[in-house]
Amino acid sequence: MIDLQFFTTKQAAEYMAVRGVHRTAGTLEVARVVGGGPRFRKDGRKVIYDRQSLDEYIAARLSRPLASTSDFTQAGA
């Protein structure tokens, strides 16, 4: 398989899902309009996501490693 640096919307959704953050292509499309999604670029009319932006978005949404669910409530988030 080719190691991609840039992803289409569908590929970005698949890349994120494999890494534990599930977003559909439709959710990413909406996020481009209202905000809150990963940073993207445009190539003419085509939208592309770069790997670094996706990785930063994923890291910002995942909690720190937890030993139990009580760790999450004790930490306050």
Distance bins in CASP14 RR format, pairs under 12 A and 6 or more apart:
PFRMAT RR
TARGET T0000
AUTHOR 0000-0000-0000
RMODE 2
METHOD distances of the structure
MODEL  1
1 11 0 0 0 0 0 1 0 0 0 0 0
1 14 0 0 0 0 0 1 0 0 0 0 0
1 15 0 0 0 0 0 1 0 0 0 0 0
1 18 0 0 0 0 0 1 0 0 0 0 0
2 11 0 0 0 0 0 1 0 0 0 0 0
3 15 0 0 0 0 0 1 0 0 0 0 0
3 51 0 0 0 0 1 0 0 0 0 0 0
4 11 1 0 0 1 0 0 0 0 0 0 0
4 12 0 0 0 0 1 0 0 0 0 0 0
4 14 0 0 0 0 0 1 0 0 0 0 0
4 15 1 0 0 1 0 0 0 0 0 0 0
4 48 0 0 0 0 1 0 0 0 0 0 0
4 49 0 0 0 0 1 0 0 0 0 0 0
4 50 0 0 0 0 1 0 0 0 0 0 0
4 51 1 0 0 1 0 0 0 0 0 0 0
4 54 0 0 0 0 0 1 0 0 0 0 0
5 11 0 0 0 0 0 1 0 0 0 0 0
5 15 0 0 0 0 0 1 0 0 0 0 0
5 41 0 0 0 0 0 1 0 0 0 0 0
5 48 0 0 0 0 1 0 0 0 0 0 0
5 49 0 0 0 0 0 1 0 0 0 0 0
5 50 1 0 0 1 0 0 0 0 0 0 0
5 51 1 0 1 0 0 0 0 0 0 0 0
5 52 0 0 0 0 1 0 0 0 0 0 0
5 53 0 0 0 0 0 1 0 0 0 0 0
5 54 0 0 0 0 0 1 0 0 0 0 0
5 55 0 0 0 0 0 1 0 0 0 0 0
6 12 0 0 0 0 1 0 0 0 0 0 0
6 15 0 0 0 0 0 1 0 0 0 0 0
6 40 0 0 0 0 1 0 0 0 0 0 0
6 41 1 0 0 1 0 0 0 0 0 0 0
6 42 0 0 0 0 0 1 0 0 0 0 0
6 43 0 0 0 0 1 0 0 0 0 0 0
6 46 0 0 0 0 1 0 0 0 0 0 0
6 47 0 0 0 0 0 1 0 0 0 0 0
6 48 1 0 1 0 0 0 0 0 0 0 0
6 49 1 0 0 1 0 0 0 0 0 0 0
6 50 1 0 1 0 0 0 0 0 0 0 0
6 51 1 0 0 1 0 0 0 0 0 0 0
6 52 0 0 0 0 0 1 0 0 0 0 0
6 53 0 0 0 0 1 0 0 0 0 0 0
6 54 0 0 0 0 0 1 0 0 0 0 0
7 13 0 0 0 0 1 0 0 0 0 0 0
7 14 0 0 0 0 1 0 0 0 0 0 0
7 15 1 0 1 0 0 0 0 0 0 0 0
7 16 0 0 0 0 1 0 0 0 0 0 0
7 18 0 0 0 0 0 1 0 0 0 0 0
7 25 0 0 0 0 0 1 0 0 0 0 0
7 28 0 0 0 0 0 1 0 0 0 0 0
7 38 0 0 0 0 1 0 0 0 0 0 0
7 40 0 0 0 0 1 0 0 0 0 0 0
7 41 0 0 0 0 0 1 0 0 0 0 0
7 46 0 0 0 0 0 1 0 0 0 0 0
7 47 0 0 0 0 1 0 0 0 0 0 0
7 48 1 0 0 1 0 0 0 0 0 0 0
7 49 1 0 1 0 0 0 0 0 0 0 0
7 50 1 0 0 1 0 0 0 0 0 0 0
7 51 1 0 0 1 0 0 0 0 0 0 0
7 52 0 0 0 0 0 1 0 0 0 0 0
7 53 0 0 0 0 1 0 0 0 0 0 0
7 54 1 0 0 1 0 0 0 0 0 0 0
7 55 0 0 0 0 0 1 0 0 0 0 0
7 57 0 0 0 0 0 1 0 0 0 0 0
8 14 0 0 0 0 1 0 0 0 0 0 0
8 15 0 0 0 0 0 1 0 0 0 0 0
8 25 0 0 0 0 1 0 0 0 0 0 0
8 28 0 0 0 0 0 1 0 0 0 0 0
8 29 0 0 0 0 0 1 0 0 0 0 0
8 40 0 0 0 0 0 1 0 0 0 0 0
8 41 0 0 0 0 0 1 0 0 0 0 0
8 43 0 0 0 0 0 1 0 0 0 0 0
8 46 1 0 0 1 0 0 0 0 0 0 0
8 47 1 0 0 1 0 0 0 0 0 0 0
8 48 1 0 0 1 0 0 0 0 0 0 0
8 49 1 0 0 1 0 0 0 0 0 0 0
8 50 0 0 0 0 0 1 0 0 0 0 0
8 54 0 0 0 0 0 1 0 0 0 0 0
9 15 0 0 0 0 0 1 0 0 0 0 0
9 16 0 0 0 0 0 1 0 0 0 0 0
9 23 0 0 0 0 1 0 0 0 0 0 0
9 24 0 0 0 0 1 0 0 0 0 0 0
9 25 1 0 1 0 0 0 0 0 0 0 0
9 26 1 0 0 1 0 0 0 0 0 0 0
9 27 0 0 0 0 1 0 0 0 0 0 0
9 28 1 0 1 0 0 0 0 0 0 0 0
9 29 1 0 0 1 0 0 0 0 0 0 0
9 30 0 0 0 0 0 1 0 0 0 0 0
9 31 0 0 0 0 0 1 0 0 0 0 0
9 32 0 0 0 0 1 0 0 0 0 0 0
9 37 0 0 0 0 0 1 0 0 0 0 0
9 38 0 0 0 0 0 1 0 0 0 0 0
9 40 0 0 0 0 1 0 0 0 0 0 0
9 41 0 0 0 0 0 1 0 0 0 0 0
9 42 0 0 0 0 0 1 0 0 0 0 0
9 46 0 0 0 0 1 0 0 0 0 0 0
9 47 1 0 1 0 0 0 0 0 0 0 0
9 48 0 0 0 0 1 0 0 0 0 0 0
9 49 1 0 0 1 0 0 0 0 0 0 0
9 54 0 0 0 0 0 1 0 0 0 0 0
10 16 0 0 0 0 0 1 0 0 0 0 0
10 17 0 0 0 0 0 1 0 0 0 0 0
10 23 0 0 0 0 0 1 0 0 0 0 0
10 24 0 0 0 0 1 0 0 0 0 0 0
10 25 1 0 1 0 0 0 0 0 0 0 0
10 26 0 0 0 0 1 0 0 0 0 0 0
10 27 0 0 0 0 0 1 0 0 0 0 0
10 28 0 0 0 0 1 0 0 0 0 0 0
10 29 0 0 0 0 0 1 0 0 0 0 0
10 47 0 0 0 0 0 1 0 0 0 0 0
10 48 0 0 0 0 0 1 0 0 0 0 0
10 49 0 0 0 0 0 1 0 0 0 0 0
11 17 0 0 0 0 0 1 0 0 0 0 0
11 18 0 0 0 0 0 1 0 0 0 0 0
11 25 0 0 0 0 1 0 0 0 0 0 0
11 28 0 0 0 0 0 1 0 0 0 0 0
11 47 0 0 0 0 0 1 0 0 0 0 0
11 48 0 0 0 0 1 0 0 0 0 0 0
11 49 1 0 0 1 0 0 0 0 0 0 0
11 50 0 0 0 0 0 1 0 0 0 0 0
11 51 0 0 0 0 0 1 0 0 0 0 0
11 54 0 0 0 0 1 0 0 0 0 0 0
12 18 0 0 0 0 0 1 0 0 0 0 0
12 19 0 0 0 0 0 1 0 0 0 0 0
12 21 0 0 0 0 0 1 0 0 0 0 0
12 23 0 0 0 0 1 0 0 0 0 0 0
12 24 0 0 0 0 0 1 0 0 0 0 0
12 25 1 0 0 1 0 0 0 0 0 0 0
12 26 0 0 0 0 0 1 0 0 0 0 0
12 27 0 0 0 0 0 1 0 0 0 0 0
12 28 1 0 0 1 0 0 0 0 0 0 0
12 29 0 0 0 0 0 1 0 0 0 0 0
12 31 0 0 0 0 0 1 0 0 0 0 0
12 32 0 0 0 0 0 1 0 0 0 0 0
12 37 0 0 0 0 0 1 0 0 0 0 0
12 38 1 0 0 1 0 0 0 0 0 0 0
12 39 0 0 0 0 0 1 0 0 0 0 0
12 40 0 0 0 0 1 0 0 0 0 0 0
12 41 0 0 0 0 0 1 0 0 0 0 0
12 47 0 0 0 0 1 0 0 0 0 0 0
12 48 0 0 0 0 1 0 0 0 0 0 0
12 49 1 0 1 0 0 0 0 0 0 0 0
12 50 0 0 0 0 1 0 0 0 0 0 0
12 51 0 0 0 0 1 0 0 0 0 0 0
12 53 0 0 0 0 1 0 0 0 0 0 0
12 54 1 0 1 0 0 0 0 0 0 0 0
12 55 0 0 0 0 0 1 0 0 0 0 0
12 57 0 0 0 0 1 0 0 0 0 0 0
12 58 0 0 0 0 0 1 0 0 0 0 0
13 19 0 0 0 0 0 1 0 0 0 0 0
13 20 0 0 0 0 0 1 0 0 0 0 0
13 21 0 0 0 0 1 0 0 0 0 0 0
13 22 0 0 0 0 1 0 0 0 0 0 0
13 23 1 0 1 0 0 0 0 0 0 0 0
13 24 1 0 1 0 0 0 0 0 0 0 0
13 25 1 0 1 0 0 0 0 0 0 0 0
13 26 1 0 0 1 0 0 0 0 0 0 0
13 27 1 0 0 1 0 0 0 0 0 0 0
13 28 1 0 1 0 0 0 0 0 0 0 0
13 29 0 0 0 0 1 0 0 0 0 0 0
13 31 0 0 0 0 0 1 0 0 0 0 0
13 37 0 0 0 0 0 1 0 0 0 0 0
13 38 0 0 0 0 0 1 0 0 0 0 0
13 49 0 0 0 0 1 0 0 0 0 0 0
13 54 0 0 0 0 1 0 0 0 0 0 0
13 57 0 0 0 0 0 1 0 0 0 0 0
13 58 0 0 0 0 0 1 0 0 0 0 0
14 20 0 0 0 0 0 1 0 0 0 0 0
14 21 0 0 0 0 0 1 0 0 0 0 0
14 22 0 0 0 0 0 1 0 0 0 0 0
14 23 0 0 0 0 1 0 0 0 0 0 0
14 24 0 0 0 0 0 1 0 0 0 0 0
14 25 0 0 0 0 1 0 0 0 0 0 0
14 28 0 0 0 0 0 1 0 0 0 0 0
14 49 0 0 0 0 0 1 0 0 0 0 0
14 54 0 0 0 0 0 1 0 0 0 0 0
15 21 0 0 0 0 1 0 0 0 0 0 0
15 22 0 0 0 0 0 1 0 0 0 0 0
15 23 0 0 0 0 1 0 0 0 0 0 0
15 25 0 0 0 0 0 1 0 0 0 0 0
15 28 0 0 0 0 0 1 0 0 0 0 0
15 38 0 0 0 0 0 1 0 0 0 0 0
15 49 0 0 0 0 1 0 0 0 0 0 0
15 50 0 0 0 0 0 1 0 0 0 0 0
15 51 1 0 0 1 0 0 0 0 0 0 0
15 52 0 0 0 0 0 1 0 0 0 0 0
15 53 0 0 0 0 0 1 0 0 0 0 0
15 54 1 0 1 0 0 0 0 0 0 0 0
15 55 0 0 0 0 1 0 0 0 0 0 0
15 57 0 0 0 0 0 1 0 0 0 0 0
15 58 0 0 0 0 1 0 0 0 0 0 0
16 22 1 0 0 1 0 0 0 0 0 0 0
16 23 1 0 1 0 0 0 0 0 0 0 0
16 24 0 0 0 0 1 0 0 0 0 0 0
16 25 0 0 0 0 0 1 0 0 0 0 0
16 27 0 0 0 0 1 0 0 0 0 0 0
16 28 0 0 0 0 1 0 0 0 0 0 0
16 31 0 0 0 0 0 1 0 0 0 0 0
16 37 0 0 0 0 0 1 0 0 0 0 0
16 38 1 0 0 1 0 0 0 0 0 0 0
16 49 0 0 0 0 1 0 0 0 0 0 0
16 51 0 0 0 0 0 1 0 0 0 0 0
16 53 0 0 0 0 0 1 0 0 0 0 0
16 54 1 0 0 1 0 0 0 0 0 0 0
16 55 0 0 0 0 1 0 0 0 0 0 0
16 56 0 0 0 0 0 1 0 0 0 0 0
16 57 1 0 0 1 0 0 0 0 0 0 0
16 58 1 0 1 0 0 0 0 0 0 0 0
16 59 0 0 0 0 0 1 0 0 0 0 0
16 60 0 0 0 0 0 1 0 0 0 0 0
16 61 0 0 0 0 1 0 0 0 0 0 0
16 62 0 0 0 0 0 1 0 0 0 0 0
17 23 1 0 0 1 0 0 0 0 0 0 0
17 24 0 0 0 0 1 0 0 0 0 0 0
17 25 0 0 0 0 0 1 0 0 0 0 0
17 27 0 0 0 0 0 1 0 0 0 0 0
17 28 0 0 0 0 0 1 0 0 0 0 0
17 54 0 0 0 0 0 1 0 0 0 0 0
17 58 0 0 0 0 0 1 0 0 0 0 0
18 54 0 0 0 0 0 1 0 0 0 0 0
18 58 0 0 0 0 0 1 0 0 0 0 0
19 38 0 0 0 0 0 1 0 0 0 0 0
19 51 0 0 0 0 0 1 0 0 0 0 0
19 54 0 0 0 0 1 0 0 0 0 0 0
19 55 1 0 0 1 0 0 0 0 0 0 0
19 56 0 0 0 0 0 1 0 0 0 0 0
19 57 0 0 0 0 1 0 0 0 0 0 0
19 58 1 0 1 0 0 0 0 0 0 0 0
19 59 0 0 0 0 1 0 0 0 0 0 0
19 61 0 0 0 0 0 1 0 0 0 0 0
19 62 0 0 0 0 1 0 0 0 0 0 0
20 54 0 0 0 0 0 1 0 0 0 0 0
20 55 0 0 0 0 0 1 0 0 0 0 0
20 57 0 0 0 0 0 1 0 0 0 0 0
20 58 1 0 0 1 0 0 0 0 0 0 0
20 59 0 0 0 0 0 1 0 0 0 0 0
20 61 0 0 0 0 1 0 0 0 0 0 0
20 62 1 0 0 1 0 0 0 0 0 0 0
20 63 0 0 0 0 0 1 0 0 0 0 0
21 27 0 0 0 0 0 1 0 0 0 0 0
21 28 0 0 0 0 0 1 0 0 0 0 0
21 37 0 0 0 0 0 1 0 0 0 0 0
21 38 0 0 0 0 1 0 0 0 0 0 0
21 54 0 0 0 0 1 0 0 0 0 0 0
21 55 0 0 0 0 0 1 0 0 0 0 0
21 56 0 0 0 0 0 1 0 0 0 0 0
21 57 1 0 0 1 0 0 0 0 0 0 0
21 58 1 0 1 0 0 0 0 0 0 0 0
21 59 0 0 0 0 1 0 0 0 0 0 0
21 60 0 0 0 0 1 0 0 0 0 0 0
21 61 1 0 1 0 0 0 0 0 0 0 0
21 62 1 0 0 1 0 0 0 0 0 0 0
21 63 0 0 0 0 0 1 0 0 0 0 0
22 28 0 0 0 0 0 1 0 0 0 0 0
22 58 0 0 0 0 0 1 0 0 0 0 0
22 61 0 0 0 0 0 1 0 0 0 0 0
22 62 0 0 0 0 0 1 0 0 0 0 0
23 29 0 0 0 0 0 1 0 0 0 0 0
23 30 0 0 0 0 1 0 0 0 0 0 0
23 31 1 0 0 1 0 0 0 0 0 0 0
23 32 0 0 0 0 0 1 0 0 0 0 0
23 36 0 0 0 0 0 1 0 0 0 0 0
23 37 1 0 0 1 0 0 0 0 0 0 0
23 38 0 0 0 0 1 0 0 0 0 0 0
23 49 0 0 0 0 0 1 0 0 0 0 0
23 54 0 0 0 0 1 0 0 0 0 0 0
23 57 0 0 0 0 1 0 0 0 0 0 0
23 58 0 0 0 0 1 0 0 0 0 0 0
23 61 0 0 0 0 1 0 0 0 0 0 0
24 30 0 0 0 0 1 0 0 0 0 0 0
24 31 0 0 0 0 0 1 0 0 0 0 0
25 31 0 0 0 0 0 1 0 0 0 0 0
25 32 0 0 0 0 0 1 0 0 0 0 0
25 47 0 0 0 0 0 1 0 0 0 0 0
25 49 0 0 0 0 0 1 0 0 0 0 0
26 32 0 0 0 0 1 0 0 0 0 0 0
26 33 0 0 0 0 0 1 0 0 0 0 0
26 37 0 0 0 0 0 1 0 0 0 0 0
26 47 0 0 0 0 0 1 0 0 0 0 0
27 33 0 0 0 0 0 1 0 0 0 0 0
27 34 0 0 0 0 0 1 0 0 0 0 0
27 35 0 0 0 0 0 1 0 0 0 0 0
27 36 0 0 0 0 0 1 0 0 0 0 0
27 37 0 0 0 0 1 0 0 0 0 0 0
27 38 0 0 0 0 0 1 0 0 0 0 0
28 34 0 0 0 0 0 1 0 0 0 0 0
28 35 0 0 0 0 0 1 0 0 0 0 0
28 36 0 0 0 0 1 0 0 0 0 0 0
28 37 1 0 0 1 0 0 0 0 0 0 0
28 38 1 0 0 1 0 0 0 0 0 0 0
28 39 0 0 0 0 0 1 0 0 0 0 0
28 40 0 0 0 0 1 0 0 0 0 0 0
28 47 0 0 0 0 1 0 0 0 0 0 0
28 48 0 0 0 0 0 1 0 0 0 0 0
28 49 1 0 0 1 0 0 0 0 0 0 0
28 53 0 0 0 0 0 1 0 0 0 0 0
28 54 0 0 0 0 0 1 0 0 0 0 0
28 57 0 0 0 0 1 0 0 0 0 0 0
29 35 0 0 0 0 0 1 0 0 0 0 0
29 37 0 0 0 0 0 1 0 0 0 0 0
29 40 0 0 0 0 0 1 0 0 0 0 0
29 47 0 0 0 0 1 0 0 0 0 0 0
29 49 0 0 0 0 0 1 0 0 0 0 0
30 36 0 0 0 0 1 0 0 0 0 0 0
30 37 0 0 0 0 1 0 0 0 0 0 0
31 37 1 1 0 0 0 0 0 0 0 0 0
31 38 1 0 0 1 0 0 0 0 0 0 0
31 39 0 0 0 0 0 1 0 0 0 0 0
31 40 0 0 0 0 1 0 0 0 0 0 0
31 47 0 0 0 0 0 1 0 0 0 0 0
31 49 0 0 0 0 0 1 0 0 0 0 0
31 57 0 0 0 0 1 0 0 0 0 0 0
32 38 0 0 0 0 1 0 0 0 0 0 0
32 39 0 0 0 0 1 0 0 0 0 0 0
32 40 1 0 0 1 0 0 0 0 0 0 0
32 41 0 0 0 0 0 1 0 0 0 0 0
32 42 0 0 0 0 1 0 0 0 0 0 0
32 47 1 0 0 1 0 0 0 0 0 0 0
32 48 0 0 0 0 0 1 0 0 0 0 0
32 49 0 0 0 0 1 0 0 0 0 0 0
33 40 0 0 0 0 0 1 0 0 0 0 0
33 47 0 0 0 0 0 1 0 0 0 0 0
35 57 0 0 0 0 0 1 0 0 0 0 0
36 57 0 0 0 0 1 0 0 0 0 0 0
36 60 0 0 0 0 0 1 0 0 0 0 0
36 61 0 0 0 0 0 1 0 0 0 0 0
37 47 0 0 0 0 0 1 0 0 0 0 0
37 49 0 0 0 0 1 0 0 0 0 0 0
37 53 0 0 0 0 1 0 0 0 0 0 0
37 54 0 0 0 0 1 0 0 0 0 0 0
37 56 0 0 0 0 0 1 0 0 0 0 0
37 57 1 0 0 1 0 0 0 0 0 0 0
37 58 0 0 0 0 0 1 0 0 0 0 0
37 60 0 0 0 0 1 0 0 0 0 0 0
37 61 0 0 0 0 1 0 0 0 0 0 0
38 47 0 0 0 0 0 1 0 0 0 0 0
38 48 0 0 0 0 0 1 0 0 0 0 0
38 49 1 0 1 0 0 0 0 0 0 0 0
38 50 0 0 0 0 1 0 0 0 0 0 0
38 51 0 0 0 0 0 1 0 0 0 0 0
38 52 0 0 0 0 1 0 0 0 0 0 0
38 53 1 0 1 0 0 0 0 0 0 0 0
38 54 1 0 1 0 0 0 0 0 0 0 0
38 55 0 0 0 0 1 0 0 0 0 0 0
38 56 1 0 0 1 0 0 0 0 0 0 0
38 57 1 1 0 0 0 0 0 0 0 0 0
38 58 0 0 0 0 1 0 0 0 0 0 0
38 59 0 0 0 0 0 1 0 0 0 0 0
38 60 0 0 0 0 1 0 0 0 0 0 0
38 61 0 0 0 0 1 0 0 0 0 0 0
39 47 0 0 0 0 0 1 0 0 0 0 0
39 48 0 0 0 0 0 1 0 0 0 0 0
39 49 1 0 0 1 0 0 0 0 0 0 0
39 50 1 0 0 1 0 0 0 0 0 0 0
39 51 0 0 0 0 0 1 0 0 0 0 0
39 52 0 0 0 0 1 0 0 0 0 0 0
39 53 1 0 1 0 0 0 0 0 0 0 0
39 54 0 0 0 0 1 0 0 0 0 0 0
39 55 0 0 0 0 0 1 0 0 0 0 0
39 56 1 0 0 1 0 0 0 0 0 0 0
39 57 1 0 0 1 0 0 0 0 0 0 0
39 60 0 0 0 0 0 1 0 0 0 0 0
40 46 0 0 0 0 0 1 0 0 0 0 0
40 47 1 0 1 0 0 0 0 0 0 0 0
40 48 1 0 0 1 0 0 0 0 0 0 0
40 49 1 0 1 0 0 0 0 0 0 0 0
40 50 0 0 0 0 1 0 0 0 0 0 0
40 52 0 0 0 0 0 1 0 0 0 0 0
40 53 1 0 0 1 0 0 0 0 0 0 0
40 54 0 0 0 0 1 0 0 0 0 0 0
40 57 0 0 0 0 0 1 0 0 0 0 0
41 47 1 0 0 1 0 0 0 0 0 0 0
41 48 1 0 1 0 0 0 0 0 0 0 0
41 49 1 0 0 1 0 0 0 0 0 0 0
41 50 1 0 0 1 0 0 0 0 0 0 0
41 51 0 0 0 0 0 1 0 0 0 0 0
41 52 0 0 0 0 0 1 0 0 0 0 0
41 53 0 0 0 0 1 0 0 0 0 0 0
41 54 0 0 0 0 0 1 0 0 0 0 0
42 48 1 0 0 1 0 0 0 0 0 0 0
42 49 0 0 0 0 0 1 0 0 0 0 0
42 50 0 0 0 0 0 1 0 0 0 0 0
43 49 0 0 0 0 0 1 0 0 0 0 0
43 50 0 0 0 0 0 1 0 0 0 0 0
47 53 0 0 0 0 0 1 0 0 0 0 0
48 54 0 0 0 0 0 1 0 0 0 0 0
49 55 0 0 0 0 0 1 0 0 0 0 0
49 56 0 0 0 0 0 1 0 0 0 0 0
49 57 0 0 0 0 1 0 0 0 0 0 0
49 58 0 0 0 0 0 1 0 0 0 0 0
50 56 0 0 0 0 1 0 0 0 0 0 0
50 57 0 0 0 0 0 1 0 0 0 0 0
51 57 0 0 0 0 0 1 0 0 0 0 0
51 58 0 0 0 0 0 1 0 0 0 0 0
52 58 0 0 0 0 0 1 0 0 0 0 0
52 59 0 0 0 0 0 1 0 0 0 0 0
53 59 0 0 0 0 0 1 0 0 0 0 0
53 60 0 0 0 0 0 1 0 0 0 0 0
54 60 0 0 0 0 0 1 0 0 0 0 0
54 61 0 0 0 0 0 1 0 0 0 0 0
55 61 0 0 0 0 0 1 0 0 0 0 0
55 62 0 0 0 0 0 1 0 0 0 0 0
56 62 0 0 0 0 0 1 0 0 0 0 0
61 77 0 0 0 0 0 1 0 0 0 0 0
62 72 0 0 0 0 0 1 0 0 0 0 0
62 77 0 0 0 0 0 1 0 0 0 0 0
63 69 0 0 0 0 0 1 0 0 0 0 0
63 71 0 0 0 0 1 0 0 0 0 0 0
63 72 1 0 0 1 0 0 0 0 0 0 0
63 73 0 0 0 0 0 1 0 0 0 0 0
63 75 0 0 0 0 1 0 0 0 0 0 0
63 76 0 0 0 0 0 1 0 0 0 0 0
63 77 1 0 0 1 0 0 0 0 0 0 0
64 71 0 0 0 0 1 0 0 0 0 0 0
64 72 0 0 0 0 1 0 0 0 0 0 0
64 74 0 0 0 0 0 1 0 0 0 0 0
64 75 1 0 0 1 0 0 0 0 0 0 0
64 76 0 0 0 0 0 1 0 0 0 0 0
64 77 0 0 0 0 1 0 0 0 0 0 0
65 71 0 0 0 0 1 0 0 0 0 0 0
65 72 0 0 0 0 0 1 0 0 0 0 0
65 75 0 0 0 0 0 1 0 0 0 0 0
66 72 1 0 1 0 0 0 0 0 0 0 0
66 73 0 0 0 0 0 1 0 0 0 0 0
66 74 0 0 0 0 1 0 0 0 0 0 0
66 75 0 0 0 0 1 0 0 0 0 0 0
66 76 0 0 0 0 0 1 0 0 0 0 0
66 77 0 0 0 0 0 1 0 0 0 0 0
67 74 0 0 0 0 0 1 0 0 0 0 0
67 75 0 0 0 0 0 1 0 0 0 0 0
68 74 0 0 0 0 1 0 0 0 0 0 0
68 75 0 0 0 0 0 1 0 0 0 0 0
69 75 0 0 0 0 0 1 0 0 0 0 0
70 76 0 0 0 0 0 1 0 0 0 0 0
71 77 0 0 0 0 0 1 0 0 0 0 0
END
